[in-house]
Amino acid sequence: MKKLLVLVWMFGMSILAHAQDKKDDAVEALRIAFISKQLELTPAEAEKFWPVYNKYQGDMRRMMQEHREKKGSELDWEEKLLNMRKQYKPEFTKCISEQKFDKLLRAERTWGEMLRKELQRRREAGERPGMNRPQGIRPRQ
């Protein structure tokens, strides 16, 4: 009986992990579409831009995780964030213009704000995170 419960529990956890991956993938796809639209990338720009952006995002995630683990100050975080952006600017400006790089920074900020507002709206409405919205209803902007 214990073995059966353990197997059911493991199966349930794998289903939950898979469902979370699907949600993460969906949010990621929306973010990519949003940034692409904001930057109005040409196919040639996109081909060069996305590998640099993915590397940048990976470094940002690692830096953020490290910051959370060390519980650093907000000022330290802002300084690290600025330094990372300065470090990547030459790489980005090889594939997009400086104006589009500025648009990228604004688009990232706007995306984060939209995500926070949607999560707040869902909390206030009593929706559980990840709860599917009825079809035909889009998030407020």
Biotite code that builds the C-alpha atoms (Angstrom):
import biotite.structure as struc

atoms = struc.array([
    struc.Atom([0.000, 0.000, 0.000], chain_id="A", res_id=1, res_name="MET", atom_name="CA", element="C"),
    struc.Atom([2.832, 2.392, 0.879], chain_id="A", res_id=2, res_name="LYS", atom_name="CA", element="C"),
    struc.Atom([4.537, 1.673, -2.439], chain_id="A", res_id=3, res_name="LYS", atom_name="CA", element="C"),
    struc.Atom([1.315, 2.449, -4.288], chain_id="A", res_id=4, res_name="LEU", atom_name="CA", element="C"),
    struc.Atom([0.914, 5.750, -2.431], chain_id="A", res_id=5, res_name="LEU", atom_name="CA", element="C"),
    struc.Atom([4.519, 6.682, -3.164], chain_id="A", res_id=6, res_name="VAL", atom_name="CA", element="C"),
    struc.Atom([4.036, 5.881, -6.856], chain_id="A", res_id=7, res_name="LEU", atom_name="CA", element="C"),
    struc.Atom([0.802, 7.894, -7.017], chain_id="A", res_id=8, res_name="VAL", atom_name="CA", element="C"),
    struc.Atom([2.493, 10.802, -5.233], chain_id="A", res_id=9, res_name="TRP", atom_name="CA", element="C"),
    struc.Atom([5.494, 10.683, -7.610], chain_id="A", res_id=10, res_name="MET", atom_name="CA", element="C"),
    struc.Atom([3.179, 10.525, -10.623], chain_id="A", res_id=11, res_name="PHE", atom_name="CA", element="C"),
    struc.Atom([1.171, 13.482, -9.313], chain_id="A", res_id=12, res_name="GLY", atom_name="CA", element="C"),
    struc.Atom([4.311, 15.530, -8.704], chain_id="A", res_id=13, res_name="MET", atom_name="CA", element="C"),
    struc.Atom([5.582, 14.828, -12.224], chain_id="A", res_id=14, res_name="SER", atom_name="CA", element="C"),
    struc.Atom([2.230, 15.946, -13.669], chain_id="A", res_id=15, res_name="ILE", atom_name="CA", element="C"),
    struc.Atom([2.351, 19.155, -11.603], chain_id="A", res_id=16, res_name="LEU", atom_name="CA", element="C"),
    struc.Atom([5.931, 19.836, -12.695], chain_id="A", res_id=17, res_name="ALA", atom_name="CA", element="C"),
    struc.Atom([4.975, 19.271, -16.331], chain_id="A", res_id=18, res_name="HIS", atom_name="CA", element="C"),
    struc.Atom([1.975, 21.586, -15.991], chain_id="A", res_id=19, res_name="ALA", atom_name="CA", element="C"),
    struc.Atom([4.189, 24.288, -14.453], chain_id="A", res_id=20, res_name="GLN", atom_name="CA", element="C"),
    struc.Atom([6.669, 23.877, -17.310], chain_id="A", res_id=21, res_name="ASP", atom_name="CA", element="C"),
    struc.Atom([3.819, 24.394, -19.798], chain_id="A", res_id=22, res_name="LYS", atom_name="CA", element="C"),
    struc.Atom([2.754, 27.582, -17.978], chain_id="A", res_id=23, res_name="LYS", atom_name="CA", element="C"),
    struc.Atom([6.335, 28.826, -17.894], chain_id="A", res_id=24, res_name="ASP", atom_name="CA", element="C"),
    struc.Atom([6.673, 28.054, -21.608], chain_id="A", res_id=25, res_name="ASP", atom_name="CA", element="C"),
    struc.Atom([3.460, 29.930, -22.366], chain_id="A", res_id=26, res_name="ALA", atom_name="CA", element="C"),
    struc.Atom([4.587, 33.004, -20.404], chain_id="A", res_id=27, res_name="VAL", atom_name="CA", element="C"),
    struc.Atom([7.987, 32.832, -22.104], chain_id="A", res_id=28, res_name="GLU", atom_name="CA", element="C"),
    struc.Atom([6.351, 32.669, -25.547], chain_id="A", res_id=29, res_name="ALA", atom_name="CA", element="C"),
    struc.Atom([4.227, 35.708, -24.700], chain_id="A", res_id=30, res_name="LEU", atom_name="CA", element="C"),
    struc.Atom([7.296, 37.603, -23.483], chain_id="A", res_id=31, res_name="ARG", atom_name="CA", element="C"),
    struc.Atom([9.183, 36.800, -26.686], chain_id="A", res_id=32, res_name="ILE", atom_name="CA", element="C"),
    struc.Atom([6.238, 37.916, -28.816], chain_id="A", res_id=33, res_name="ALA", atom_name="CA", element="C"),
    struc.Atom([5.892, 41.118, -26.784], chain_id="A", res_id=34, res_name="PHE", atom_name="CA", element="C"),
    struc.Atom([9.575, 42.010, -27.098], chain_id="A", res_id=35, res_name="ILE", atom_name="CA", element="C"),
    struc.Atom([9.610, 41.158, -30.803], chain_id="A", res_id=36, res_name="SER", atom_name="CA", element="C"),
    struc.Atom([6.634, 43.414, -31.398], chain_id="A", res_id=37, res_name="LYS", atom_name="CA", element="C"),
    struc.Atom([8.063, 46.264, -29.337], chain_id="A", res_id=38, res_name="GLN", atom_name="CA", element="C"),
    struc.Atom([11.437, 46.144, -31.111], chain_id="A", res_id=39, res_name="LEU", atom_name="CA", element="C"),
    struc.Atom([9.999, 45.572, -34.592], chain_id="A", res_id=40, res_name="GLU", atom_name="CA", element="C"),
    struc.Atom([12.865, 43.217, -35.393], chain_id="A", res_id=41, res_name="LEU", atom_name="CA", element="C"),
    struc.Atom([13.636, 42.377, -38.992], chain_id="A", res_id=42, res_name="THR", atom_name="CA", element="C"),
    struc.Atom([14.298, 38.673, -39.683], chain_id="A", res_id=43, res_name="PRO", atom_name="CA", element="C"),
    struc.Atom([18.041, 39.408, -39.995], chain_id="A", res_id=44, res_name="ALA", atom_name="CA", element="C"),
    struc.Atom([18.061, 41.305, -36.688], chain_id="A", res_id=45, res_name="GLU", atom_name="CA", element="C"),
    struc.Atom([16.043, 38.613, -34.939], chain_id="A", res_id=46, res_name="ALA", atom_name="CA", element="C"),
    struc.Atom([18.452, 35.897, -36.079], chain_id="A", res_id=47, res_name="GLU", atom_name="CA", element="C"),
    struc.Atom([21.347, 37.726, -34.422], chain_id="A", res_id=48, res_name="LYS", atom_name="CA", element="C"),
    struc.Atom([19.403, 39.241, -31.513], chain_id="A", res_id=49, res_name="PHE", atom_name="CA", element="C"),
    struc.Atom([17.806, 36.181, -29.874], chain_id="A", res_id=50, res_name="TRP", atom_name="CA", element="C"),
    struc.Atom([21.006, 34.222, -29.140], chain_id="A", res_id=51, res_name="PRO", atom_name="CA", element="C"),
    struc.Atom([22.501, 37.323, -27.458], chain_id="A", res_id=52, res_name="VAL", atom_name="CA", element="C"),
    struc.Atom([19.261, 37.972, -25.573], chain_id="A", res_id=53, res_name="TYR", atom_name="CA", element="C"),
    struc.Atom([19.011, 34.359, -24.385], chain_id="A", res_id=54, res_name="ASN", atom_name="CA", element="C"),
    struc.Atom([22.587, 34.495, -23.082], chain_id="A", res_id=55, res_name="LYS", atom_name="CA", element="C"),
    struc.Atom([21.800, 37.816, -21.386], chain_id="A", res_id=56, res_name="TYR", atom_name="CA", element="C"),
    struc.Atom([18.661, 36.358, -19.783], chain_id="A", res_id=57, res_name="GLN", atom_name="CA", element="C"),
    struc.Atom([20.603, 33.339, -18.528], chain_id="A", res_id=58, res_name="GLY", atom_name="CA", element="C"),
    struc.Atom([23.215, 35.589, -16.935], chain_id="A", res_id=59, res_name="ASP", atom_name="CA", element="C"),
    struc.Atom([20.473, 37.780, -15.445], chain_id="A", res_id=60, res_name="MET", atom_name="CA", element="C"),
    struc.Atom([18.734, 34.748, -13.919], chain_id="A", res_id=61, res_name="ARG", atom_name="CA", element="C"),
    struc.Atom([21.983, 33.474, -12.411], chain_id="A", res_id=62, res_name="ARG", atom_name="CA", element="C"),
    struc.Atom([22.764, 36.920, -11.027], chain_id="A", res_id=63, res_name="MET", atom_name="CA", element="C"),
    struc.Atom([19.253, 37.233, -9.578], chain_id="A", res_id=64, res_name="MET", atom_name="CA", element="C"),
    struc.Atom([19.444, 33.788, -7.957], chain_id="A", res_id=65, res_name="GLN", atom_name="CA", element="C"),
    struc.Atom([22.812, 34.658, -6.446], chain_id="A", res_id=66, res_name="GLU", atom_name="CA", element="C"),
    struc.Atom([21.428, 37.964, -5.164], chain_id="A", res_id=67, res_name="HIS", atom_name="CA", element="C"),
    struc.Atom([18.453, 36.211, -3.537], chain_id="A", res_id=68, res_name="ARG", atom_name="CA", element="C"),
    struc.Atom([20.651, 33.597, -1.879], chain_id="A", res_id=69, res_name="GLU", atom_name="CA", element="C"),
    struc.Atom([23.012, 36.225, -0.472], chain_id="A", res_id=70, res_name="LYS", atom_name="CA", element="C"),
    struc.Atom([20.113, 38.531, 0.447], chain_id="A", res_id=71, res_name="LYS", atom_name="CA", element="C"),
    struc.Atom([21.982, 41.531, -0.895], chain_id="A", res_id=72, res_name="GLY", atom_name="CA", element="C"),
    struc.Atom([20.812, 45.110, -0.660], chain_id="A", res_id=73, res_name="SER", atom_name="CA", element="C"),
    struc.Atom([18.544, 46.687, -3.242], chain_id="A", res_id=74, res_name="GLU", atom_name="CA", element="C"),
    struc.Atom([21.243, 49.214, -4.125], chain_id="A", res_id=75, res_name="LEU", atom_name="CA", element="C"),
    struc.Atom([23.736, 46.402, -4.797], chain_id="A", res_id=76, res_name="ASP", atom_name="CA", element="C"),
    struc.Atom([21.158, 44.702, -7.022], chain_id="A", res_id=77, res_name="TRP", atom_name="CA", element="C"),
    struc.Atom([20.523, 47.884, -9.017], chain_id="A", res_id=78, res_name="GLU", atom_name="CA", element="C"),
    struc.Atom([24.264, 48.380, -9.480], chain_id="A", res_id=79, res_name="GLU", atom_name="CA", element="C"),
    struc.Atom([24.762, 44.783, -10.670], chain_id="A", res_id=80, res_name="LYS", atom_name="CA", element="C"),
    struc.Atom([21.803, 45.134, -13.027], chain_id="A", res_id=81, res_name="LEU", atom_name="CA", element="C"),
    struc.Atom([23.216, 48.340, -14.519], chain_id="A", res_id=82, res_name="LEU", atom_name="CA", element="C"),
    struc.Atom([26.678, 46.787, -14.901], chain_id="A", res_id=83, res_name="ASN", atom_name="CA", element="C"),
    struc.Atom([25.202, 43.737, -16.648], chain_id="A", res_id=84, res_name="MET", atom_name="CA", element="C"),
    struc.Atom([23.324, 45.974, -19.084], chain_id="A", res_id=85, res_name="ARG", atom_name="CA", element="C"),
    struc.Atom([26.451, 48.020, -19.764], chain_id="A", res_id=86, res_name="LYS", atom_name="CA", element="C"),
    struc.Atom([28.415, 44.805, -20.323], chain_id="A", res_id=87, res_name="GLN", atom_name="CA", element="C"),
    struc.Atom([25.893, 43.497, -22.860], chain_id="A", res_id=88, res_name="TYR", atom_name="CA", element="C"),
    struc.Atom([25.215, 46.765, -24.687], chain_id="A", res_id=89, res_name="LYS", atom_name="CA", element="C"),
    struc.Atom([28.094, 46.324, -27.188], chain_id="A", res_id=90, res_name="PRO", atom_name="CA", element="C"),
    struc.Atom([26.889, 42.795, -28.010], chain_id="A", res_id=91, res_name="GLU", atom_name="CA", element="C"),
    struc.Atom([23.320, 44.000, -28.516], chain_id="A", res_id=92, res_name="PHE", atom_name="CA", element="C"),
    struc.Atom([24.327, 46.976, -30.622], chain_id="A", res_id=93, res_name="THR", atom_name="CA", element="C"),
    struc.Atom([26.124, 44.625, -33.032], chain_id="A", res_id=94, res_name="LYS", atom_name="CA", element="C"),
    struc.Atom([22.729, 43.165, -33.977], chain_id="A", res_id=95, res_name="CYS", atom_name="CA", element="C"),
    struc.Atom([20.273, 46.009, -33.224], chain_id="A", res_id=96, res_name="ILE", atom_name="CA", element="C"),
    struc.Atom([20.568, 49.791, -33.133], chain_id="A", res_id=97, res_name="SER", atom_name="CA", element="C"),
    struc.Atom([21.105, 51.743, -29.925], chain_id="A", res_id=98, res_name="GLU", atom_name="CA", element="C"),
    struc.Atom([17.526, 53.019, -30.239], chain_id="A", res_id=99, res_name="GLN", atom_name="CA", element="C"),
    struc.Atom([16.245, 49.444, -30.318], chain_id="A", res_id=100, res_name="LYS", atom_name="CA", element="C"),
    struc.Atom([18.469, 48.599, -27.341], chain_id="A", res_id=101, res_name="PHE", atom_name="CA", element="C"),
    struc.Atom([16.772, 51.430, -25.426], chain_id="A", res_id=102, res_name="ASP", atom_name="CA", element="C"),
    struc.Atom([13.394, 50.069, -26.581], chain_id="A", res_id=103, res_name="LYS", atom_name="CA", element="C"),
    struc.Atom([14.440, 46.648, -25.277], chain_id="A", res_id=104, res_name="LEU", atom_name="CA", element="C"),
    struc.Atom([15.104, 48.037, -21.808], chain_id="A", res_id=105, res_name="LEU", atom_name="CA", element="C"),
    struc.Atom([11.737, 49.815, -21.817], chain_id="A", res_id=106, res_name="ARG", atom_name="CA", element="C"),
    struc.Atom([9.981, 46.701, -23.154], chain_id="A", res_id=107, res_name="ALA", atom_name="CA", element="C"),
    struc.Atom([11.460, 44.555, -20.366], chain_id="A", res_id=108, res_name="GLU", atom_name="CA", element="C"),
    struc.Atom([10.298, 47.069, -17.771], chain_id="A", res_id=109, res_name="ARG", atom_name="CA", element="C"),
    struc.Atom([6.816, 47.253, -19.334], chain_id="A", res_id=110, res_name="THR", atom_name="CA", element="C"),
    struc.Atom([6.571, 43.444, -19.499], chain_id="A", res_id=111, res_name="TRP", atom_name="CA", element="C"),
    struc.Atom([7.468, 43.153, -15.814], chain_id="A", res_id=112, res_name="GLY", atom_name="CA", element="C"),
    struc.Atom([4.881, 45.761, -14.878], chain_id="A", res_id=113, res_name="GLU", atom_name="CA", element="C"),
    struc.Atom([2.194, 44.017, -16.949], chain_id="A", res_id=114, res_name="MET", atom_name="CA", element="C"),
    struc.Atom([3.004, 40.685, -15.313], chain_id="A", res_id=115, res_name="LEU", atom_name="CA", element="C"),
    struc.Atom([2.879, 42.166, -11.802], chain_id="A", res_id=116, res_name="ARG", atom_name="CA", element="C"),
    struc.Atom([-0.449, 43.904, -12.520], chain_id="A", res_id=117, res_name="LYS", atom_name="CA", element="C"),
    struc.Atom([-1.987, 40.701, -13.889], chain_id="A", res_id=118, res_name="GLU", atom_name="CA", element="C"),
    struc.Atom([-0.843, 38.689, -10.861], chain_id="A", res_id=119, res_name="LEU", atom_name="CA", element="C"),
    struc.Atom([-2.193, 41.376, -8.538], chain_id="A", res_id=120, res_name="GLN", atom_name="CA", element="C"),
    struc.Atom([-5.504, 41.433, -10.411], chain_id="A", res_id=121, res_name="ARG", atom_name="CA", element="C"),
    struc.Atom([-5.774, 37.668, -10.116], chain_id="A", res_id=122, res_name="ARG", atom_name="CA", element="C"),
    struc.Atom([-4.999, 37.747, -6.390], chain_id="A", res_id=123, res_name="ARG", atom_name="CA", element="C"),
    struc.Atom([-7.621, 40.428, -5.814], chain_id="A", res_id=124, res_name="GLU", atom_name="CA", element="C"),
    struc.Atom([-10.149, 38.456, -7.857], chain_id="A", res_id=125, res_name="ALA", atom_name="CA", element="C"),
    struc.Atom([-9.421, 35.368, -5.761], chain_id="A", res_id=126, res_name="GLY", atom_name="CA", element="C"),
    struc.Atom([-8.025, 33.404, -8.674], chain_id="A", res_id=127, res_name="GLU", atom_name="CA", element="C"),
    struc.Atom([-5.401, 30.827, -7.912], chain_id="A", res_id=128, res_name="ARG", atom_name="CA", element="C"),
    struc.Atom([-2.043, 31.246, -9.682], chain_id="A", res_id=129, res_name="PRO", atom_name="CA", element="C"),
    struc.Atom([-2.112, 29.347, -12.938], chain_id="A", res_id=130, res_name="GLY", atom_name="CA", element="C"),
    struc.Atom([-5.886, 29.132, -12.923], chain_id="A", res_id=131, res_name="MET", atom_name="CA", element="C"),
    struc.Atom([-7.091, 29.170, -16.500], chain_id="A", res_id=132, res_name="ASN", atom_name="CA", element="C"),
    struc.Atom([-9.188, 32.109, -17.595], chain_id="A", res_id=133, res_name="ARG", atom_name="CA", element="C"),
    struc.Atom([-12.316, 31.323, -19.608], chain_id="A", res_id=134, res_name="PRO", atom_name="CA", element="C"),
    struc.Atom([-11.676, 31.447, -23.336], chain_id="A", res_id=135, res_name="GLN", atom_name="CA", element="C"),
    struc.Atom([-12.242, 34.751, -25.042], chain_id="A", res_id=136, res_name="GLY", atom_name="CA", element="C"),
    struc.Atom([-11.212, 36.809, -21.996], chain_id="A", res_id=137, res_name="ILE", atom_name="CA", element="C"),
    struc.Atom([-7.876, 38.554, -22.331], chain_id="A", res_id=138, res_name="ARG", atom_name="CA", element="C"),
    struc.Atom([-5.790, 40.154, -19.580], chain_id="A", res_id=139, res_name="PRO", atom_name="CA", element="C"),
    struc.Atom([-6.249, 43.862, -18.970], chain_id="A", res_id=140, res_name="ARG", atom_name="CA", element="C"),
    struc.Atom([-3.515, 46.177, -20.171], chain_id="A", res_id=141, res_name="GLN", atom_name="CA", element="C"),
])
